[in-house]
Structure formats: structure tokens, C-alpha cells
Amino acid sequence: MKYTEHLKKKRNDPSWLAVAMKEFGQKEIPGTKNNPRVIEYLKSTASYLKKKSMISSVKDITDEISWCAAFINWCMKQSGISGTGTAWALDWRKWGHPLSRPKRGCIVVFERRYKQKGKYIIAGHVGIYLGKEEDKILVLGGNQNNEVNITKFSTSKEYITNSKHRLLGYRTLSEIEDENKQEDKKPPSGKGKEGTKPSKTSGKNHGFSQKEGDKSSKDSGKKHTFSQKEGDKSSKGSGKNHGFSQKESQKFSKK
């Protein structure tokens, strides 16, 4: 089987990816029989299927119904996460938050086109991003050649010759997962709240009170075991006296 090395669980994998990987190899049954597992995927979107008059009851579900979106919804449901609840892949464009660049486990959405009676019909496809190989991305998804597998897709946002898909974007559950976006939000070094007032906060940062800090020029030798000369410099160089640089004392984390 292709690309199975990507099915090894990694530390930061989202819960829905772990669920999806265990379904690898599930496929439709040719003919009139149905794979019960695929039926389970589709049941996660049963309300939508009824609303669209695609079925009148759950008993009408067959594995001939397009199930890529149902598969992702089912994986989310098993993880205790709300998906889109629909069998329409393009609805995943609005789920969660966009990612500026993909990361393993994020949702990837494509527009799909096919010809019917000489005209192009627009639909969609959705799967889970696993990684990159050359200029293509590896996607774990359902209903990919009628099964759950890993397939390579182009990253082109335009239809190229003979292509059936074009990339629309990547989505994830929480905005905080977009590491690239978080980097852009970080303030320049030394401009945070703590960094702008080192003279007032340095006493607290290094284990003695503000009052004691103000008295350092008179009695620092007695109370803090460093010289008069060093005490005079404490407001400027307290970071150095305590084993780290002034830059380091100004750093802070939003998280």
C-alpha cells in the first residue's frame, strides 16, 4: 500500500487524524452490497441527506452516495468535535479557522469539477493533510478511488490540463494552531509591557522588593552581598547580575 509510512502516529497529531488513520483501507463493495462501515460514515450526515431528499430514511443509505465529507464528519464525531454535519465537501471551507500554511492533520478542501452532458459540474472534495512529496500534497481521505487511502493532489489553485481538482485552502479547529499567524502577532523585542518598564519591575523580577531595590545604593552590600559599585549599576544591569541578559528579562510569551 502506498505512503503507509505516513500512518505512524506523531506526538502532535490532532485526535481526528488518529481516528482516520485507523480507517485506512475501508472501501466500497462493488454491486448491490454495501460496506457497513461506509454506511456508518454516511449516517453522520443523515439529517442533511434527508433535507436534500437524497434519502427518506437511514435505511436508504448506500455506499454509492459520495462520502468524502461524511468520512471527515464521522472522524470528528468520534473525537467529540463538531464538523459541518453535511455531505457537501465545500461546506468545510467555512469550518474552524483558515491556515496560512498547512500542517499535518489539518483539513484540506478542494473544488472538484466533472463533465455531465457536455457541461462542467462543480462539486468538492475534502480530506486530511499528511505532508508533501515533491510538488504535490499527500491527503488521507474517504471516497478517494472509492476507499479510504492516501492520494497525491496538486497544490494548484487553478485547474490545470486534465485536472479534476483545484486547491481551495486549509482549515483547522482553532486559530491558535496557526503557528505562522502567531509569529506575525508577536511584538518586537523590548516593546512588551514588561520590557518598557525595567526600572520599576527589576526588583520584583530578581527576588527582592521595590523598596529594597530603591535602597540598594545605601545598604546593598549588607543585604545583597554585592559591592557598592555593583549596587549603583543595579537599575541598568540587574539582568547581568542574576545570570541572564537584559534581552532575556524583557521576553514574554503570549501563550
C-alpha positions in Angstrom: 0.0 0.0 0.0 1.3 3.5 -0.9 2.5 6.0 1.6 1.7 3.9 4.7 4.8 5.3 6.4 2.7 8.4 6.9 0.2 6.5 9.1 2.6 6.3 12.0 1.1 8.4 14.9 3.1 11.5 15.8 3.1 13.4 19.1 1.1 16.5 17.9 -1.4 14.7 15.7 -5.0 16.0 16.2 -7.4 13.5 17.5 -9.4 13.2 14.3 -6.3 12.2 12.4 -5.7 9.3 14.8 -9.3 8.2 14.1 -8.9 8.5 10.4 -5.7 6.5 10.2 -7.4 3.5 11.8 -9.9 3.5 8.9 -7.3 3.2 6.2 -8.3 0.6 3.6 -12.1 0.7 4.1 -13.7 0.6 0.7 -17.0 0.3 -1.1 -18.3 -3.1 -2.1 -19.0 -3.4 -5.8 -22.5 -4.4 -6.8 -25.6 -4.2 -4.6 -23.9 -4.9 -1.3 -22.7 -2.1 1.0 -19.8 -1.8 3.3 -21.4 -1.3 6.8 -18.5 0.9 7.8 -19.1 3.4 4.9 -22.8 3.4 5.8 -21.7 4.5 9.4 -19.7 7.4 7.9 -22.8 8.5 5.9 -25.1 8.2 8.9 -23.2 11.1 10.5 -24.7 13.3 7.8 -28.2 11.6 7.7 -30.1 14.8 8.6 -28.5 16.6 5.7 -29.2 13.7 3.3 -32.9 13.8 4.3 -33.1 17.5 4.0 -31.7 17.3 0.4 -34.2 14.5 -0.3 -31.3 12.1 -1.1 -32.8 9.6 1.3 -36.2 9.2 3.0 -34.8 7.2 5.9 -31.5 5.9 7.2 -32.3 2.6 5.6 -31.9 4.2 2.2 -28.3 5.0 2.7 -25.9 3.2 0.3 -22.2 3.4 -0.2 -22.9 4.8 -3.7 -23.5 8.2 -2.1 -20.5 10.5 -2.2 -18.9 10.1 1.2 -15.7 12.1 1.5 -17.3 14.8 3.6 -19.2 12.2 5.6 -16.0 10.4 6.4 -14.4 13.6 7.9 -17.6 14.4 9.8 -17.5 10.8 11.2 -13.9 11.2 12.3 -14.7 14.5 14.0 -17.7 13.0 15.8 -15.6 10.1 17.1 -13.2 12.7 18.6 -16.0 14.7 20.2 -15.7 17.6 17.8 -18.4 19.2 15.7 -17.9 19.0 12.0 -20.1 20.5 9.3 -22.8 17.8 9.6 -23.3 17.8 5.9 -22.3 15.6 3.0 -21.3 18.6 0.9 -17.5 18.8 0.9 -17.4 22.6 0.1 -19.0 23.3 3.4 -15.6 22.6 5.0 -14.4 25.9 3.6 -16.2 27.6 6.5 -15.3 25.2 9.3 -12.9 26.3 12.0 -10.2 28.7 11.0 -8.0 29.1 7.9 -4.3 28.2 7.9 -1.8 30.3 6.1 0.3 27.2 5.6 -0.7 23.5 6.0 0.4 21.4 9.0 0.0 17.7 9.5 -3.6 16.8 10.4 -5.3 20.0 9.1 -8.3 19.8 6.8 -7.7 20.4 3.1 -10.5 21.5 0.8 -10.6 21.2 -3.0 -13.1 22.3 -5.6 -13.8 19.4 -8.0 -15.3 19.5 -11.5 -16.6 16.9 -13.8 -18.4 16.8 -17.1 -22.1 15.9 -17.4 -23.9 16.2 -20.7 -21.1 18.3 -22.1 -21.1 20.8 -19.2 -18.9 21.1 -16.1 -20.5 20.4 -12.8 -18.8 21.9 -9.8 -18.5 19.9 -6.5 -15.8 19.5 -3.9 -13.5 17.1 -2.1 -12.2 17.2 1.5 -9.5 15.2 3.3 -6.7 15.4 5.9 -3.3 16.8 5.0 -0.4 14.5 5.8 2.6 16.1 4.2 4.3 17.0 0.9 6.0 15.0 -1.7 7.8 17.0 -4.4 5.2 19.5 -5.7 2.2 17.5 -4.5 0.5 17.1 -1.1 -0.5 13.8 0.5 -4.1 13.6 1.5 -5.7 11.0 3.7 -9.4 10.9 2.8 -12.5 8.9 2.2 -14.0 8.1 -1.2 -10.7 8.5 -2.9 -10.9 5.9 -5.6 -13.9 4.5 -3.6 -11.8 3.9 -0.5 -10.0 5.4 2.5 -6.5 5.9 1.2 -3.7 8.4 0.8 -3.7 10.2 -2.5 -1.4 12.8 -4.0 -3.1 16.1 -5.1 -1.8 19.2 -6.9 -1.5 22.4 -4.9 -2.5 24.5 -7.8 -5.3 26.9 -7.1 -6.3 26.9 -10.8 -7.4 24.0 -12.9 -4.5 22.7 -15.0 -4.7 20.5 -18.1 -6.9 17.4 -17.4 -7.1 18.1 -13.7 -10.3 17.4 -11.7 -9.4 19.4 -8.6 -8.0 22.7 -7.6 -6.9 23.6 -4.1 -9.2 26.0 -2.1 -7.4 26.1 1.2 -6.5 24.6 4.6 -8.6 24.7 7.8 -8.0 23.8 11.4 -10.1 23.7 14.6 -8.5 26.7 16.4 -6.8 29.9 15.3 -4.1 29.3 17.9 -2.9 26.3 15.8 -1.8 28.6 13.0 1.9 28.9 14.1 2.7 31.3 11.3 -0.1 33.7 12.2 1.0 33.6 15.9 4.6 34.5 14.8 3.2 37.6 13.0 1.4 38.7 16.1 4.5 38.7 18.4 5.6 42.2 19.4 9.1 43.3 18.6 11.7 42.5 21.3 11.7 45.0 24.2 8.3 46.5 23.4 6.1 44.4 25.6 4.6 45.7 28.9 7.4 44.2 30.9 10.1 45.4 28.6 9.1 49.1 28.7 9.5 49.5 32.4 12.6 47.6 33.6 13.5 50.1 36.3 10.2 49.5 38.1 9.9 45.8 37.8 13.5 44.7 38.0 13.4 44.5 41.8 10.4 42.0 41.7 11.9 40.0 38.9 15.1 39.2 40.9 13.8 38.2 44.3 13.7 41.5 46.3 11.1 44.2 46.8 10.8 47.6 45.1 11.6 49.3 48.5 14.8 47.2 48.9 15.7 48.0 45.3 15.5 51.7 46.0 17.8 51.4 49.0 20.4 49.3 47.1 22.8 52.3 46.8 23.0 52.6 50.6 22.9 49.1 52.1 23.1 46.6 49.2 26.4 45.4 50.4 24.8 44.3 53.7 21.6 42.9 52.4 22.5 41.5 49.0 26.2 40.6 49.2 27.4 42.7 46.3 29.5 45.8 46.3 28.6 49.5 46.4 29.7 49.9 42.8 27.5 47.0 41.6 24.6 48.3 43.6 24.8 51.6 41.7 24.5 49.7 38.5 21.6 47.5 39.5 18.9 49.5 37.8 20.8 49.2 34.5 22.4 45.8 34.7 20.3 43.7 37.0 19.8 41.2 34.3 23.5 40.5 34.1 23.9 40.2 37.9 21.4 37.4 38.0 22.7 35.2 35.3 20.7 36.3 32.2 20.8 39.2 29.8 18.6 42.3 29.7 17.1 41.0 26.4 16.1 37.8 28.1 14.4 39.7 31.0 12.3 41.5 28.5 11.0 38.5 26.7 7.5 37.3 27.5 5.1 34.8 25.9 1.6 35.4 24.9 0.9 31.8 25.5 
